[in-house]
Amino acid sequence: MKIPNLKRFFVGIATLTSLAFVFSLAFSLDEKKTAMADPSPDPPVIHKKDIEAGLALQKAFVTVSNAVIPSVVNISTTSLITTHQNPIFNDPFFRQFFGTPFNHGGGPPQKHVERSLGSGFIISKDGYIVTNYHVIKHATKVTVVLSDKTSYRAKVVGKDPMTDVAVIRIHPKHDLPVIRWGSSRDVSVGTIVLAMGSPFGLTQSITMGIVSALKRSNMGIEQYENFIQTDAAINPGNSGGPLVNLKGEVIGMNTAIYTTNGGYEGIGFAIPVDMVRRVLKDLMTKGKVVRGWLGVSIQNVTPIIAKQFRLPGHRGVLVSDVLPNSPAKKAGMKRGDVILGLNGQDVMDANDLRLRVSQIAPGTDATLSIIRDGRRRNITVRVGELPSKLSMMGGAEPEKSPSHFDNVLNGIMVMDLNRDIRGQLNLPDNTRGVVISAIAPGSLAEASGLKRGDVIQEINRRPVTSVHAYIRVARHIGKSENVLLTVLRDGHHSYVSLSP
């Protein structure tokens, strides 16, 4: 009678033992699962050499900042602007429907005060300071605040709008700390740089970045462009401040930013210090910048232009016009010449040629390698001095006369030149061609930059002397054919390519 009970007892013990083992196994597995899900490894070891490298870089930033900041100044200007604009033109409703008028007259003279902020850096112990031209443009009063908060009135010594460089001077009571010159020739993409200045009036500010690109041009900021691009934060008020390397040497002058909202978006531009120094030398010794000049209008070679002029590639610069009595004219250069080289070195584009010619001393002979009518030749030009003012001729808007085609010229309306139109456009009596009287909105012609008042003189290098000739040539152009127009605007020729 007890055996069954004993059996049940052993079975019970066995059951309890099994359950204990199961729970024990489950708990063990749960512990392992928990340990795998939430590991607690030892923190990574930071090696001493890594710490030392980081501290060395940090020390370099601090050292450079302390060395350069005393030579960086804040510049504030006051300008008294006089306008003769009718007050109605400031009405947003008027501007929305009528745009900005060509003639701002019609109202009494109005004066208003404009204030702006910028930066600069000291280049001599006795108070010469370099900044951007646009910082002091139109200024009637220029105030300089040094790093020690001392304030001085400054006088504009010289300015060069073509490179946006200006020199101002103060008369300090003691010697000033001078910035160390570097060389933009030693700069490469990836170089660590510091941008210094007074963004939004916040004096003695420093930002850090790298050089993002070199030789940026065709930005439409200045006449002569060869910018250093950087991602160091540059904002309004930084203009004129130095861009320095980790040696504490200035390699550029902060000038502009690319922005869609008015503030920093990671793309800033600085004038190379070598260009700044060349301009400063002329401004401080001659009061103006002396530049070499050929007397030609030039533009880049496009695939369409290369095909029309039978060029082996897309490299080079096209001469779209040669000014009368200019060095180029005297040397025998012609419209349609393609310049491939200058003094034995290849020419990359129009900006490259313009910049290099400007650096040649007037009176110096320069050798141009060109292609004319498919043949390569050399021409020697005695470089002249760039005139202080080049005459620009005005334009007008003749009446409309329709002209439609089923090709890239569709949307361009032209009319014959007559005495009245030539007079309105200030054109010589012997000028031939057809004048654009209207351009359809959204057309290829509008996108290519053609305007009312432009005079078309050639289509694919074939002369156009009248509307009849224009129609005769235009009708034989295919729907998908590229077209090269020779256009006269404001007294200067240019080539405009239209591509479907």
C-alpha positions in Angstrom: 0.0 0.0 0.0 3.0 2.3 0.7 4.8 1.3 -2.4 2.5 3.2 -4.8 2.8 6.2 -2.5 6.5 5.9 -2.6 6.4 5.6 -6.3 4.3 8.7 -6.5 6.8 10.4 -4.2 9.7 9.5 -6.4 7.7 10.5 -9.5 6.9 13.7 -7.7 10.6 14.2 -6.9 11.5 13.4 -10.5 8.9 15.9 -11.7 10.1 18.6 -9.4 13.7 17.9 -10.4 12.7 18.1 -14.1 10.9 21.3 -13.6 13.8 22.7 -11.6 16.2 21.8 -14.4 13.9 23.4 -17.0 13.5 26.6 -15.0 17.2 26.6 -14.4 18.0 26.1 -18.1 15.5 28.8 -19.0 16.9 31.2 -16.5 20.4 30.5 -17.8 19.4 31.0 -21.4 17.6 34.2 -20.4 20.7 35.5 -18.7 22.8 34.7 -21.9 20.2 36.4 -24.1 20.2 39.4 -21.8 23.9 39.5 -21.9 24.0 39.3 -25.7 21.2 42.0 -26.1 22.8 44.5 -23.7 26.6 44.0 -23.8 28.8 46.1 -21.7 32.2 46.0 -23.3 35.1 47.9 -22.1 35.4 51.5 -23.6 37.9 51.7 -26.5 41.4 52.8 -25.6 42.4 56.3 -26.8 46.0 56.1 -27.6 48.3 58.8 -26.3 49.6 59.7 -29.8 46.0 60.3 -31.0 45.4 62.7 -28.1 48.6 64.4 -28.7 47.8 64.9 -32.4 44.4 66.4 -31.6 45.8 68.7 -29.0 48.6 69.8 -31.4 46.0 70.7 -34.0 43.9 72.5 -31.4 47.0 74.4 -30.2 47.8 75.4 -33.8 44.3 76.9 -34.2 44.7 78.8 -30.9 48.2 80.0 -31.8 47.2 81.2 -35.3 44.1 82.9 -34.0 46.1 84.8 -31.3 48.7 85.8 -33.8 46.4 87.0 -36.6 43.4 88.6 -34.8 45.3 91.7 -33.7 45.8 92.6 -37.3 42.2 92.2 -38.3 39.9 95.2 -38.1 36.2 96.0 -38.2 35.1 98.6 -40.8 31.9 100.5 -40.7 30.8 103.0 -43.4 28.2 105.7 -43.8 27.0 106.7 -47.3 24.7 109.5 -48.4 22.8 108.3 -51.4 21.0 110.7 -53.7 18.3 109.4 -56.1 15.9 111.1 -58.5 13.5 108.2 -58.5 9.8 108.8 -58.4 8.4 107.4 -55.1 5.7 105.5 -57.1 8.5 103.2 -58.4 9.1 101.9 -54.8 5.5 100.7 -54.6 5.6 96.8 -54.6 2.3 96.8 -56.6 3.9 98.9 -59.3 7.1 96.7 -59.4 5.1 93.5 -59.5 3.2 94.5 -62.7 5.7 96.8 -64.4 9.1 95.8 -63.1 12.0 98.2 -62.5 11.7 101.1 -65.0 14.7 102.1 -67.2 14.2 105.8 -66.4 14.2 106.3 -62.6 13.6 110.1 -63.0 10.4 112.0 -62.6 10.7 112.8 -58.9 12.5 115.3 -56.8 16.1 114.5 -55.5 15.9 112.2 -52.5 18.7 111.6 -50.1 19.0 108.7 -47.6 21.8 107.3 -45.4 23.1 103.8 -45.9 25.3 102.1 -43.4 27.3 98.9 -44.0 29.8 96.7 -42.1 32.9 94.9 -43.3 36.3 93.8 -42.3 40.0 94.4 -43.3 43.5 93.6 -42.3 46.5 95.8 -41.5 49.4 95.7 -44.0 51.7 98.3 -42.5 52.6 99.6 -39.0 51.7 103.1 -39.9 48.1 102.4 -40.7 47.5 101.1 -44.2 44.6 98.6 -44.3 43.3 96.5 -47.2 39.6 95.6 -47.7 37.1 95.0 -50.4 36.1 97.9 -52.7 32.4 97.1 -52.2 32.9 97.7 -48.4 33.8 101.4 -48.9 32.0 102.0 -52.2 30.1 105.4 -52.0 31.3 105.8 -48.4 31.3 109.4 -47.1 32.6 108.2 -43.7 34.8 105.2 -42.9 35.4 104.1 -39.4 38.0 101.5 -38.4 37.9 99.7 -35.0 41.0 97.8 -34.0 41.2 94.6 -32.0 41.8 96.7 -28.8 38.5 98.6 -29.5 40.3 101.8 -30.5 38.3 103.6 -33.1 39.8 105.8 -36.0 38.5 107.7 -39.0 39.9 106.3 -42.2 40.7 107.8 -45.6 40.3 105.9 -48.9 43.8 105.8 -50.5 43.0 103.8 -53.6 40.4 101.4 -55.0 40.0 99.0 -57.9 36.5 98.0 -58.7 37.6 95.4 -61.3 39.1 93.2 -58.6 37.1 94.5 -55.7 40.2 95.6 -53.8 40.6 98.9 -51.9 43.2 100.5 -49.6 42.3 102.7 -46.7 44.5 104.4 -44.1 44.3 105.5 -40.5 46.8 107.5 -38.4 47.4 105.4 -35.2 49.1 106.6 -32.1 51.4 103.6 -32.1 52.8 101.0 -34.4 50.2 98.5 -35.5 50.5 94.7 -35.7 50.9 93.7 -39.4 49.5 90.5 -41.0 52.0 88.0 -42.4 51.8 87.6 -46.2 51.6 84.1 -47.7 51.3 83.0 -51.3 48.2 81.7 -53.1 50.6 79.7 -55.3 51.2 77.4 -52.3 47.5 76.7 -51.8 46.0 73.4 -52.8 42.5 71.9 -52.5 42.1 70.4 -49.0 44.3 73.1 -47.2 42.9 73.9 -43.8 42.0 77.6 -43.6 40.6 80.1 -41.1 38.3 82.9 -42.2 38.5 86.0 -39.9 36.4 89.1 -39.7 33.2 90.7 -38.4 30.2 88.7 -39.7 27.0 90.6 -38.9 29.1 93.0 -36.9 30.4 90.3 -34.5 34.0 91.5 -34.3 37.0 89.2 -34.1 35.1 86.1 -35.3 36.9 83.0 -36.7 35.6 80.1 -38.7 37.5 77.1 -39.9 37.2 75.0 -43.1 39.2 73.8 -46.0 40.0 75.1 -49.5 37.2 73.5 -51.6 38.4 74.5 -55.1 40.8 76.9 -56.9 40.6 79.2 -59.9 36.8 79.8 -59.7 35.8 82.2 -62.4 32.7 83.3 -64.5 30.9 84.0 -61.2 29.7 87.4 -62.4 31.1 89.0 -59.2 34.1 90.9 -60.6 35.7 91.8 -63.9 38.8 89.7 -63.0 38.0 86.5 -61.2 40.3 83.8 -60.0 38.7 82.9 -56.6 39.7 80.5 -53.9 36.6 78.6 -52.9 36.2 77.6 -49.2 33.7 76.1 -46.9 34.8 78.2 -44.0 31.8 80.1 -42.9 31.7 83.5 -44.5 28.7 85.8 -43.9 27.8 89.5 -44.5 30.4 91.5 -42.6 33.3 89.1 -43.4 34.0 90.9 -46.6 37.6 92.2 -46.7 38.8 90.0 -43.9 41.7 87.6 -44.3 41.7 83.9 -45.2 44.7 82.4 -43.4 46.6 79.1 -43.4 47.9 77.2 -40.3 51.1 79.1 -40.5 49.2 82.3 -39.8 49.8 83.6 -43.3 47.1 85.4 -45.3 46.4 83.5 -48.5 43.2 85.3 -49.6 40.7 88.0 -48.9 37.2 87.0 -48.1 34.9 88.6 -50.7 31.7 86.8 -51.5 29.4 83.9 -50.9 27.1 81.8 -53.0 23.7 81.8 -51.2 20.0 81.4 -51.8 18.9 82.8 -48.5 21.4 85.6 -47.9 23.5 83.6 -45.4 26.2 81.0 -45.3 25.5 77.8 -47.2 29.0 76.3 -47.4 30.4 78.1 -50.5 32.5 81.2 -50.0 35.0 82.9 -52.2 38.3 84.7 -51.5 40.5 86.8 -53.8 44.0 85.1 -54.0 46.5 87.1 -52.0 48.9 87.2 -55.0 46.3 89.1 -57.0 45.6 91.4 -54.0 49.3 92.2 -53.6 49.7 93.1 -57.3 46.7 95.5 -57.1 48.0 97.0 -53.8 51.4 97.7 -55.3 49.9 99.8 -58.1 47.4 101.5 -55.9 50.0 102.6 -53.4 52.6 103.7 -55.9 50.6 104.9 -58.9 47.2 105.6 -57.4 45.6 103.3 -60.0 46.0 99.8 -61.4 47.8 99.5 -64.7 46.7 96.6 -66.8 47.6 95.1 -70.2 45.0 95.3 -73.0 44.6 93.8 -76.4 41.4 95.5 -77.4 39.3 92.5 -78.3 36.0 91.1 -77.2 36.3 87.4 -76.4 34.1 84.5 -75.5 34.6 80.8 -74.7 34.6 78.2 -77.5 31.5 76.0 -77.4 30.9 72.7 -79.3 28.7 74.7 -81.8 31.4 77.3 -82.3 34.1 74.7 -82.7 32.1 73.0 -85.4 31.4 76.3 -87.3 35.0 77.3 -87.1 36.4 73.9 -87.9 38.4 73.6 -84.7 40.0 70.3 -83.7 38.6 70.6 -80.1 36.6 72.8 -77.8 39.6 74.6 -76.3 40.5 78.2 -76.9 39.0 81.7 -76.9 37.0 83.1 -79.8 37.6 86.8 -80.8 34.1 88.1 -81.3 35.2 91.7 -82.0 38.3 93.8 -82.5 38.1 97.4 -81.4 39.3 100.1 -83.8 42.9 101.5 -83.2 43.5 98.8 -80.6 46.7 96.8 -80.2 45.0 93.8 -81.7 43.7 95.7 -84.7 47.2 97.1 -85.4 48.6 93.6 -85.2 46.2 92.3 -87.8 43.8 90.3 -85.6 40.3 89.7 -87.0 36.9 88.8 -85.7 36.6 85.0 -85.8 40.2 84.3 -84.8 40.5 81.7 -82.1 43.3 82.2 -79.6 44.8 78.9 -78.4 48.0 80.2 -76.6 49.7 83.2 -75.1 53.5 83.4 -74.9 53.9 79.7 -75.4 51.3 78.6 -72.8 47.8 77.2 -73.6 44.8 79.4 -73.0 42.1 77.6 -71.0 39.2 80.0 -71.4 38.2 83.7 -71.8 38.7 84.5 -68.2 42.2 82.9 -68.2 43.3 85.0 -71.2 41.8 88.2 -69.8 43.5 87.7 -66.5 46.9 86.9 -68.0 46.9 89.8 -70.5 46.0 92.2 -67.7 49.2 91.2 -65.9 51.4 92.0 -68.9 53.1 95.4 -68.7 51.9 97.8 -71.4 54.4 98.2 -74.2 55.5 94.5 -74.0 55.3 92.3 -77.0 53.1 89.2 -76.6 52.8 86.2 -78.9 49.4 84.8 -79.6 48.9 81.4 -81.1 45.6 81.5 -83.2 43.6 79.5 -85.7 42.2 81.5 -88.6 40.2 79.8 -91.4 41.4 76.4 -90.1 45.1 77.3 -90.2 47.3 77.8 -87.1 49.6 80.8 -87.0 51.3 83.2 -84.6 50.7 86.9 -84.2 52.8 89.3 -82.2 50.9 92.1 -80.4 52.4 95.0 -78.6 50.2 95.1 -75.5 48.6 98.4 -74.7 47.3 99.9 -71.4 43.6 99.2 -70.5 41.8 102.5 -70.8 40.2 103.8 -67.6 36.8 104.1 -69.3 35.6 102.1 -72.3 32.7 103.7 -74.2 29.4 101.8 -74.0 26.7 102.6 -76.5 23.0 102.6 -75.6 20.2 100.6 -77.0 16.5 101.0 -78.0 13.4 99.0 -78.7 12.1 99.1 -82.3 8.6 98.2 -83.3 7.7 94.5 -83.6 7.7 92.7 -86.9 6.9 88.9 -86.8 9.1 86.2 -88.3 8.4 82.5 -87.5 10.3 79.4 -88.4 10.1 75.7 -87.5 13.6 75.6 -86.1 15.7 77.2 -83.3 15.0 80.7 -84.7 11.3 80.3 -83.9 10.3 83.0 -81.4 12.6 85.7 -82.8 10.9 88.7 -84.5 13.1 90.9 -86.7 12.9 94.0 -88.8 15.1 95.8 -91.3 17.5 98.5 -90.1 16.7 102.0 -91.2 18.0 105.4 -90.4 15.7 106.0 -87.5 16.6 102.6 -85.9 20.3 103.1 -86.4 20.0 106.5 -84.7 18.1 105.0 -81.7 20.8 102.2 -81.4 23.7 104.7 -82.0 24.9 102.6 -84.9 26.9 103.9 -87.9 25.1 104.5 -91.1 26.8 101.6 -92.8 25.7 99.0 -90.3 24.0 96.0 -91.9 21.8 93.3 -90.4 18.4 92.8 -88.9 17.3 94.1 -85.5 15.5 91.9 -83.1 12.2 93.6 -82.3 10.7 91.0 -80.0 11.5 87.6 -78.4 8.9 85.1 -77.4 8.9 84.3 -73.6 10.3 80.9 -72.8 11.8 80.5 -76.3 15.3 79.1 -76.9 16.3 82.6 -78.1 15.4 84.1 -74.7 17.2 81.3 -72.9 20.3 81.9 -75.0 20.5 85.5 -73.8 19.3 87.3 -77.0 17.5 90.6 -76.4 15.4 93.2 -78.2 17.7 95.6 -79.9 20.3 93.0 -80.8 21.4 93.2 -84.4 21.8 89.9 -86.1 24.5 90.2 -88.9 25.3 86.6 -89.6 23.6 83.1 -89.4 26.1 80.3 -89.4 28.7 82.8 -90.7 26.5 83.7 -93.7 25.9 87.5 -93.9 22.4 88.7 -93.2 21.7 92.2 -94.6 17.9 92.4 -94.6 14.8 90.6 -93.4 14.5 89.0 -96.8 18.1 87.6 -96.5 17.4 86.5 -92.9 14.3 84.5 -94.0 16.1 83.0 -97.0 18.9 81.6 -94.7 16.6 80.7 -91.8 14.2 78.6 -93.9 17.0 76.2 -94.8 17.9 75.4 -91.2 16.7 72.0 -90.0 14.6 71.4 -86.9 17.5 69.8 -85.0 20.3 71.9 -86.4 22.6 74.0 -84.3 22.8 77.7 -85.2 25.6 80.2 -84.6 24.5 83.9 -84.7 26.8 86.9 -85.0 25.2 89.6 -82.9 26.0 93.3 -82.5 25.0 94.7 -79.1 26.0 98.1 -77.6 28.6 98.5 -80.3 30.3 95.2 -79.7 30.1 91.9 -81.5 29.5 88.5 -79.9 28.6 85.0 -81.1 25.4 83.4 -79.7 24.9 79.6 -80.2 21.4 78.2 -80.4 21.1 74.4 -79.8 17.8 72.5 -79.9 
